Every structure is written in C-alpha cells, then in structure tokens.
Amino acid sequence: MATDITQLGLLLFVSALVAMLTRRLHLPYTVGLVLAGMGLHLVHARIDLQLSRDLIFSLFLPPLIFEAALCIRWTELRRELPVVTLLATVGVLLAAAVTAAGMRYGCSWSWGNACVFGILIAATDPVSVIATFKEAGVHGRVRLLIESESLLNDATAAVAFVSALALLTGAAANPGAIAMSLLLAVGGGIVAGVLAGWAFLLLAGRTDDHLVEFTLSTLSAYGAFFLAEHFHCSGVLAALGAGLVVGNRAPRVDSGAASAAGASAEDGTARDGSLEIFWEYVAFLANSLIFLLIGAQLAQQHFAALWAPILAAIALVSLGRALAIYPLCALFAGSRLKVSRAQQHVLFWGGLRGALALALALALPADMPDRETLITITYSVVVFSVFVQGLTITPLLRRLGLFAERH
C-alpha cells in the first residue's frame, strides 16, 4: 500500500514539473507527459500501474468526459448536431473502411484483423483532442465541432468494434442486430446520463455545501458511466449527457458555493466557478496519469521490426480521416451549417488518437492471432498523433487564423 502511494506521489510530482516546464517552453503538455513517461521507464523507475482497457474506461474516461461536457453550451451543440452526428457516425465508418481495405490489400492482413484495426483506430480520442485544444486556448465553433465529434464517435466505434469481434470469433452478427446495438448504445447512454445529471441537480439543490456538491457531481459522472456500461450502452455518452445537464442547468453562486436556492439564471445556463475549478483539477490529474502511463508503455514497444505496416497504418489512418472530413463537410456547403475550409483542415489534422484506441486494442482477446502486432501498430499511430499532430496543431491554428477564434 505504501509503495502504491509512493508511486502515485512520484507520478503527480513529475506531472507538476512537466506542467511548469512545458508552459515555459510553450510545448503541449501531453507531449511533455509522454516524454516524461518514457524517461521514467528508461531510468528504470518502478511503475506497477499499467494501462488496460478497464483502467482507461473505468477510472479515467468518466471524469474527463464529464469535465469536457461542463464547458459545452447545449444551445451551441444543438445547432451543430447535424454536422457532428454525421462525422461521428458515417465519418467513423468511412475512415474505418478505408484503413481496413488498405491494410488488407497493402499489407496482406486478414480481413478480420484489418477490420478490427480499422475500427479501433478510426474514432478520434476525446482525451487527446480535448487536452490538446484546451492547451492551445482554442475557442469558438472549431473547438466545439472537434470536441463534440470526439465525444460522440466513441459510441459508433465501440459498437462496430464489438460487432467486428463477434464476426471474427464466429458469434452471430447481422445488420439488424448491429443497428439495434447502436440504438441501444446511443439511446441508453443518453438516458443514463440525463437521469444521473438530474439526480445531481435534485440532490444538490437541497444543500449549499460546495464540498457535498463536488461529491455528488463525482457520483453523477461515474454513476452515469457505470449505469450505462452495465446495460451495454455507451458510458461516454452517459458521462457526456450528465455533464451537459449539470453544466447547463447548475445554478450560479457568487459567494463561491456550488449552488444556492433561487440562484440559477433564467436560461439555465449559468455555471459556478468552484465546480468547474474542481473538475478542471480532476481532469488535470486524469490526463497526467494517462499520458505518463502511455509514455512508459511506449518505451517498451518494439517498432523497428514493423516499420512497413506502421508507415502504411499512419498513411491510411490519415487518408481515412481526410475522406471522412472533406466530402462530408461539403454536404453542408450551401447551408447555414457550412464548415469553412480552414475549419475542415483543423478537423482533419486535429483528429488525434490516444487512450481510446489503446483501450480498444488492449481489449482484444488474448488468443487473437497477431494481437501483439495490432497493439504495437496502434501505439505507433498514437505516437504519430501525440508528437507530429500534437506539436503542429497550434502552428496550424495560428496559420489558419483560428488560434484566438471567439465566435
């Protein structure tokens, strides 16, 4: 027990140092964390905590998704839902198909492995995307589009991933069953999130103790996630729904408490600063641990022997993302939802991969053929996302004039 606490303390201390150093050097915090995690492994620092699907989904994702949703205005999201929904469904499936076909014919993979990899790598990672755009200080429509899409496309990827595994292992799967699974994942996740969010508002309205409300909001985030997962629905959508309800309906208190009777704004969109500060800190802790652990495990991967499929995977993932963004956004060219060319470029290049793809890869059956190869190549795409896309997204935003976007 003492050893675990000591290791956690070491990771948090390293996170604080990295945060200060990267701010001085004007580098993305996530890049610094991954490098620090690799450094910890190289100096043989003992880290017993290992990334796994359960750790990512059960511990890290609920607070990160909930915190991101607290900052999203429902009125703005509702206006962009047609674009976001199309990108998060058709866009994910199109990107997965491009990657799968390329790995099948370009690298001679089996259709099973190619499809599984295409699906798990197609969805952009909400953890990486939100962290990167928050660090860059980006606001406005472009941030709303890319963060909302990364939050929503998890449901599509998760259902498609389970369906692909079912086909691969010989379990029954048909279009009707897949469609029902998708509806259940989306609908059930939303319902669970809304219920958890309103439960928080009901209970929080009976106290003016902000510490109690922090506790209740934590229960709302995790409760929504696990309630949805228990019924095989989307936990990410549940945490998103709970965060949207709390963030858009929670009352404002000038004294610093998280709520008080009759303090809410008429439009229900007021927020309390102390609640957001608490969740910003929780998100900082979760992000720090995730990317440190990613770095530590990246240092253990052997990329050299797989350089050809790795390069092919990176190229195909980028191509799939491009074919998912530009043609689909063109459908809205003549409407009020038109996505500008500059915003499309950011949607394409800002589609980062990270913890979500790793969680799905680590969830592959232990007896699956070439499982370790799939995991290693997934790590390689994550490396490309973190270092190449992560380091160039801010210069791209400046060049496109979107860095200080406020509308």
TAQUI-V426444 format. One record per residue. N is the residue number from 1. PSI is psi in whole degrees, -180 to 180 (none if undefined). OMEGA is omega in degrees with one decimal (NA if undefined). Layout:
# TAQUI-V426444
n->N psi->PSI omega->OMEGA
n->N psi->PSI omega->OMEGA
This chain:
# TAQUI-V426444
n->1 psi->-47 omega->179.8
n->2 psi->-37 omega->178.5
n->3 psi->-42 omega->179.2
n->4 psi->-43 omega->-179.8
n->5 psi->-39 omega->178.4
n->6 psi->-43 omega->179.0
n->7 psi->-41 omega->177.8
n->8 psi->-42 omega->177.7
n->9 psi->-40 omega->177.5
n->10 psi->-45 omega->-179.4
n->11 psi->-41 omega->179.8
n->12 psi->-38 omega->177.5
n->13 psi->-44 omega->177.3
n->14 psi->-41 omega->179.3
n->15 psi->-44 omega->179.7
n->16 psi->-43 omega->178.3
n->17 psi->-44 omega->179.7
n->18 psi->-41 omega->179.7
n->19 psi->-45 omega->179.7
n->20 psi->-42 omega->-177.1
n->21 psi->-45 omega->-178.5
n->22 psi->-32 omega->177.4
n->23 psi->-40 omega->177.9
n->24 psi->-36 omega->-177.7
n->25 psi->-3 omega->-179.1
n->26 psi->46 omega->176.8
n->27 psi->153 omega->176.0
n->28 psi->135 omega->-179.5
n->29 psi->-40 omega->-178.5
n->30 psi->-38 omega->177.8
n->31 psi->-45 omega->178.2
n->32 psi->-39 omega->179.5
n->33 psi->-44 omega->180.0
n->34 psi->-44 omega->177.3
n->35 psi->-41 omega->178.9
n->36 psi->-40 omega->177.6
n->37 psi->-41 omega->176.4
n->38 psi->-39 omega->178.9
n->39 psi->-40 omega->177.8
n->40 psi->-40 omega->178.8
n->41 psi->-41 omega->-176.9
n->42 psi->-29 omega->177.8
n->43 psi->10 omega->174.9
n->44 psi->33 omega->172.6
n->45 psi->130 omega->-175.6
n->46 psi->120 omega->176.8
n->47 psi->103 omega->-178.1
n->48 psi->-27 omega->-179.4
n->49 psi->122 omega->-177.7
n->50 psi->144 omega->176.6
n->51 psi->138 omega->175.0
n->52 psi->166 omega->179.0
n->53 psi->-44 omega->-177.5
n->54 psi->-40 omega->-180.0
n->55 psi->-45 omega->-178.8
n->56 psi->-49 omega->-176.2
n->57 psi->-39 omega->-172.8
n->58 psi->-33 omega->-174.5
n->59 psi->-46 omega->-169.4
n->60 psi->-44 omega->-173.2
n->61 psi->-45 omega->-177.1
n->62 psi->-51 omega->-179.6
n->63 psi->-33 omega->-179.6
n->64 psi->-43 omega->178.7
n->65 psi->-43 omega->-179.8
n->66 psi->-45 omega->-179.2
n->67 psi->-40 omega->178.6
n->68 psi->-40 omega->-177.9
n->69 psi->-29 omega->178.6
n->70 psi->-28 omega->-175.0
n->71 psi->0 omega->-177.6
n->72 psi->127 omega->175.7
n->73 psi->126 omega->-177.5
n->74 psi->-37 omega->-179.1
n->75 psi->-36 omega->178.4
n->76 psi->-41 omega->179.9
n->77 psi->-41 omega->-179.3
n->78 psi->-38 omega->179.2
n->79 psi->-34 omega->-176.4
n->80 psi->2 omega->-174.5
n->81 psi->-40 omega->178.8
n->82 psi->-44 omega->179.4
n->83 psi->-50 omega->-176.0
n->84 psi->-44 omega->-178.2
n->85 psi->-42 omega->179.2
n->86 psi->-44 omega->179.9
n->87 psi->-36 omega->-175.8
n->88 psi->-11 omega->179.5
n->89 psi->-75 omega->-179.6
n->90 psi->-40 omega->-179.0
n->91 psi->-43 omega->179.2
n->92 psi->-45 omega->-178.6
n->93 psi->-38 omega->178.2
n->94 psi->-46 omega->178.7
n->95 psi->-41 omega->179.1
n->96 psi->-41 omega->-178.9
n->97 psi->-42 omega->179.2
n->98 psi->-47 omega->-179.7
n->99 psi->-44 omega->-178.6
n->100 psi->-46 omega->-179.9
n->101 psi->-40 omega->179.9
n->102 psi->-43 omega->179.1
n->103 psi->-31 omega->179.3
n->104 psi->-49 omega->-174.4
n->105 psi->-27 omega->-178.6
n->106 psi->-32 omega->-176.9
n->107 psi->5 omega->178.2
n->108 psi->35 omega->174.7
n->109 psi->160 omega->171.5
n->110 psi->155 omega->179.6
n->111 psi->-36 omega->-179.5
n->112 psi->-53 omega->179.7
n->113 psi->-40 omega->-179.1
n->114 psi->-44 omega->-179.1
n->115 psi->-43 omega->179.4
n->116 psi->-45 omega->179.5
n->117 psi->-43 omega->179.8
n->118 psi->-39 omega->-178.0
n->119 psi->-46 omega->-175.2
n->120 psi->-24 omega->-178.0
n->121 psi->-7 omega->-174.0
n->122 psi->-39 omega->-175.8
n->123 psi->134 omega->174.8
n->124 psi->149 omega->-173.1
n->125 psi->120 omega->-179.4
n->126 psi->-33 omega->-179.2
n->127 psi->-52 omega->-177.5
n->128 psi->-45 omega->-176.5
n->129 psi->-50 omega->-176.3
n->130 psi->-43 omega->179.6
n->131 psi->-45 omega->-177.4
n->132 psi->-46 omega->-177.5
n->133 psi->-31 omega->176.0
n->134 psi->-42 omega->178.5
n->135 psi->-38 omega->-178.3
n->136 psi->-12 omega->179.6
n->137 psi->27 omega->-178.2
n->138 psi->137 omega->177.8
n->139 psi->-180 omega->175.1
n->140 psi->-163 omega->-171.2
n->141 psi->-40 omega->-175.8
n->142 psi->-39 omega->177.5
n->143 psi->-42 omega->179.0
n->144 psi->-44 omega->-178.6
n->145 psi->-51 omega->-173.0
n->146 psi->-36 omega->178.0
n->147 psi->-42 omega->179.7
n->148 psi->-42 omega->178.5
n->149 psi->-43 omega->-178.4
n->150 psi->-30 omega->177.2
n->151 psi->-36 omega->-174.8
n->152 psi->-30 omega->-173.0
n->153 psi->-6 omega->175.6
n->154 psi->-40 omega->-178.4
n->155 psi->-44 omega->178.5
n->156 psi->-48 omega->-178.0
n->157 psi->-41 omega->-177.5
n->158 psi->-45 omega->-180.0
n->159 psi->-44 omega->178.8
n->160 psi->-37 omega->179.2
n->161 psi->-47 omega->178.8
n->162 psi->-41 omega->179.7
n->163 psi->-41 omega->178.9
n->164 psi->-41 omega->177.7
n->165 psi->-37 omega->178.6
n->166 psi->-43 omega->177.4
n->167 psi->-39 omega->-177.1
n->168 psi->-36 omega->-178.4
n->169 psi->1 omega->177.1
n->170 psi->3 omega->177.7
n->171 psi->156 omega->-177.7
n->172 psi->135 omega->176.0
n->173 psi->128 omega->178.9
n->174 psi->165 omega->-177.6
n->175 psi->-39 omega->179.5
n->176 psi->-43 omega->180.0
n->177 psi->-39 omega->178.9
n->178 psi->-43 omega->179.5
n->179 psi->-41 omega->178.9
n->180 psi->-38 omega->178.0
n->181 psi->-41 omega->179.0
n->182 psi->-45 omega->179.0
n->183 psi->-41 omega->178.8
n->184 psi->-43 omega->-178.9
n->185 psi->-45 omega->-177.6
n->186 psi->-55 omega->-176.9
n->187 psi->-46 omega->180.0
n->188 psi->-39 omega->178.4
n->189 psi->-44 omega->179.8
n->190 psi->-45 omega->-179.9
n->191 psi->-46 omega->179.8
n->192 psi->-41 omega->-179.8
n->193 psi->-44 omega->179.7
n->194 psi->-41 omega->178.5
n->195 psi->-45 omega->-179.8
n->196 psi->-39 omega->179.0
n->197 psi->-45 omega->179.6
n->198 psi->-31 omega->174.7
n->199 psi->-41 omega->176.5
n->200 psi->-48 omega->-178.1
n->201 psi->-38 omega->-179.4
n->202 psi->-45 omega->-178.4
n->203 psi->-41 omega->-177.4
n->204 psi->-28 omega->178.9
n->205 psi->-8 omega->-178.4
n->206 psi->6 omega->179.4
n->207 psi->151 omega->174.1
n->208 psi->15 omega->178.5
n->209 psi->111 omega->-175.7
n->210 psi->-25 omega->177.1
n->211 psi->-38 omega->175.8
n->212 psi->-40 omega->-178.9
n->213 psi->-34 omega->173.8
n->214 psi->-42 omega->178.9
n->215 psi->-44 omega->-179.9
n->216 psi->-38 omega->178.9
n->217 psi->-35 omega->175.5
n->218 psi->-43 omega->177.1
n->219 psi->-34 omega->178.8
n->220 psi->-44 omega->-179.0
n->221 psi->-53 omega->-178.2
n->222 psi->-37 omega->-179.9
n->223 psi->-44 omega->177.7
n->224 psi->-45 omega->-177.6
n->225 psi->-50 omega->-175.0
n->226 psi->-30 omega->175.0
n->227 psi->-45 omega->179.1
n->228 psi->-46 omega->-179.4
n->229 psi->-34 omega->179.1
n->230 psi->-36 omega->179.9
n->231 psi->21 omega->176.8
n->232 psi->38 omega->175.7
n->233 psi->180 omega->-177.6
n->234 psi->111 omega->176.8
n->235 psi->-33 omega->178.9
n->236 psi->-45 omega->178.0
n->237 psi->-34 omega->178.3
n->238 psi->-48 omega->177.7
n->239 psi->-37 omega->176.6
n->240 psi->-46 omega->179.8
n->241 psi->-43 omega->179.0
n->242 psi->-43 omega->179.5
n->243 psi->-40 omega->178.3
n->244 psi->-43 omega->179.8
n->245 psi->-49 omega->-178.6
n->246 psi->-45 omega->-177.2
n->247 psi->-29 omega->-176.8
n->248 psi->-17 omega->-177.7
n->249 psi->-11 omega->-179.3
n->250 psi->137 omega->-179.3
n->251 psi->165 omega->-179.4
n->252 psi->141 omega->176.8
n->253 psi->124 omega->-177.8
n->254 psi->-24 omega->-176.4
n->255 psi->-9 omega->178.9
n->256 psi->-15 omega->175.2
n->257 psi->162 omega->-173.5
n->258 psi->-18 omega->176.6
n->259 psi->164 omega->172.7
n->260 psi->152 omega->-175.7
n->261 psi->133 omega->175.8
n->262 psi->15 omega->-176.2
n->263 psi->-3 omega->-175.7
n->264 psi->152 omega->178.2
n->265 psi->159 omega->-177.2
n->266 psi->-35 omega->-178.8
n->267 psi->0 omega->176.9
n->268 psi->16 omega->-174.6
n->269 psi->4 omega->-178.9
n->270 psi->151 omega->179.4
n->271 psi->154 omega->176.1
n->272 psi->134 omega->-176.3
n->273 psi->-36 omega->-176.9
n->274 psi->-35 omega->178.8
n->275 psi->-42 omega->178.7
n->276 psi->-37 omega->178.4
n->277 psi->-43 omega->177.6
n->278 psi->-47 omega->-177.4
n->279 psi->-27 omega->174.4
n->280 psi->-39 omega->177.7
n->281 psi->-43 omega->177.9
n->282 psi->-43 omega->178.8
n->283 psi->-37 omega->177.0
n->284 psi->-44 omega->178.8
n->285 psi->-47 omega->-177.9
n->286 psi->-46 omega->178.1
n->287 psi->-42 omega->-178.7
n->288 psi->-48 omega->-177.8
n->289 psi->-41 omega->-179.3
n->290 psi->-52 omega->-173.1
n->291 psi->-28 omega->172.2
n->292 psi->-44 omega->179.8
n->293 psi->-36 omega->175.0
n->294 psi->-45 omega->179.2
n->295 psi->-43 omega->-179.5
n->296 psi->-38 omega->-178.7
n->297 psi->-25 omega->173.7
n->298 psi->-38 omega->-178.8
n->299 psi->-15 omega->-178.9
n->300 psi->-4 omega->-178.0
n->301 psi->152 omega->178.7
n->302 psi->98 omega->-173.5
n->303 psi->-25 omega->-169.6
n->304 psi->-42 omega->-175.4
n->305 psi->-13 omega->-175.9
n->306 psi->27 omega->-172.3
n->307 psi->-35 omega->-178.7
n->308 psi->-54 omega->177.3
n->309 psi->-28 omega->178.1
n->310 psi->-48 omega->177.9
n->311 psi->-40 omega->178.7
n->312 psi->-43 omega->-179.1
n->313 psi->-44 omega->180.0
n->314 psi->-44 omega->179.8
n->315 psi->-43 omega->-177.9
n->316 psi->-39 omega->177.5
n->317 psi->-41 omega->177.9
n->318 psi->-43 omega->178.1
n->319 psi->-44 omega->178.9
n->320 psi->-41 omega->178.1
n->321 psi->-42 omega->179.6
n->322 psi->-44 omega->-179.1
n->323 psi->-21 omega->176.5
n->324 psi->-30 omega->-174.7
n->325 psi->-59 omega->-169.6
n->326 psi->-49 omega->179.6
n->327 psi->-39 omega->-178.7
n->328 psi->-39 omega->177.4
n->329 psi->-29 omega->178.4
n->330 psi->-25 omega->179.3
n->331 psi->-22 omega->-178.1
n->332 psi->11 omega->-173.7
n->333 psi->-35 omega->-176.8
n->334 psi->15 omega->-176.3
n->335 psi->177 omega->177.8
n->336 psi->-14 omega->179.5
n->337 psi->16 omega->-178.5
n->338 psi->132 omega->176.8
n->339 psi->120 omega->-176.8
n->340 psi->160 omega->-179.8
n->341 psi->-40 omega->179.0
n->342 psi->-42 omega->178.3
n->343 psi->-35 omega->176.6
n->344 psi->-40 omega->178.1
n->345 psi->-41 omega->-180.0
n->346 psi->-39 omega->176.4
n->347 psi->-39 omega->179.2
n->348 psi->-55 omega->-173.3
n->349 psi->-23 omega->180.0
n->350 psi->5 omega->178.3
n->351 psi->75 omega->-174.0
n->352 psi->153 omega->173.4
n->353 psi->148 omega->-177.8
n->354 psi->-123 omega->-171.8
n->355 psi->-36 omega->-178.5
n->356 psi->-47 omega->178.1
n->357 psi->-41 omega->178.4
n->358 psi->-39 omega->179.4
n->359 psi->-43 omega->178.9
n->360 psi->-40 omega->179.2
n->361 psi->-42 omega->180.0
n->362 psi->-16 omega->178.0
n->363 psi->-3 omega->178.4
n->364 psi->143 omega->-179.6
n->365 psi->142 omega->-177.0
n->366 psi->-28 omega->-178.3
n->367 psi->11 omega->-179.2
n->368 psi->133 omega->178.1
n->369 psi->137 omega->177.0
n->370 psi->27 omega->-179.4
n->371 psi->-46 omega->-178.3
n->372 psi->-35 omega->176.5
n->373 psi->-44 omega->178.9
n->374 psi->-42 omega->-179.8
n->375 psi->-44 omega->-179.2
n->376 psi->-42 omega->180.0
n->377 psi->-33 omega->173.7
n->378 psi->-44 omega->176.1
n->379 psi->-39 omega->-178.6
n->380 psi->-41 omega->177.4
n->381 psi->-37 omega->177.2
n->382 psi->-42 omega->176.5
n->383 psi->-46 omega->178.8
n->384 psi->-44 omega->-179.6
n->385 psi->-48 omega->-174.7
n->386 psi->-47 omega->-172.4
n->387 psi->-48 omega->-176.9
n->388 psi->-57 omega->-179.5
n->389 psi->-41 omega->-178.7
n->390 psi->-38 omega->-178.7
n->391 psi->-20 omega->-176.0
n->392 psi->-8 omega->-176.1
n->393 psi->-38 omega->179.0
n->394 psi->-47 omega->173.9
n->395 psi->-37 omega->178.1
n->396 psi->-44 omega->179.5
n->397 psi->-41 omega->178.4
n->398 psi->-43 omega->-178.3
n->399 psi->-35 omega->-179.5
n->400 psi->-4 omega->179.0
n->401 psi->27 omega->-177.7
n->402 psi->0 omega->-173.8
n->403 psi->-39 omega->-178.1
n->404 psi->31 omega->-177.0
n->405 psi->135 omega->-176.9
n->406 psi->8 omega->-175.3
n->407 psi->none omega->NA
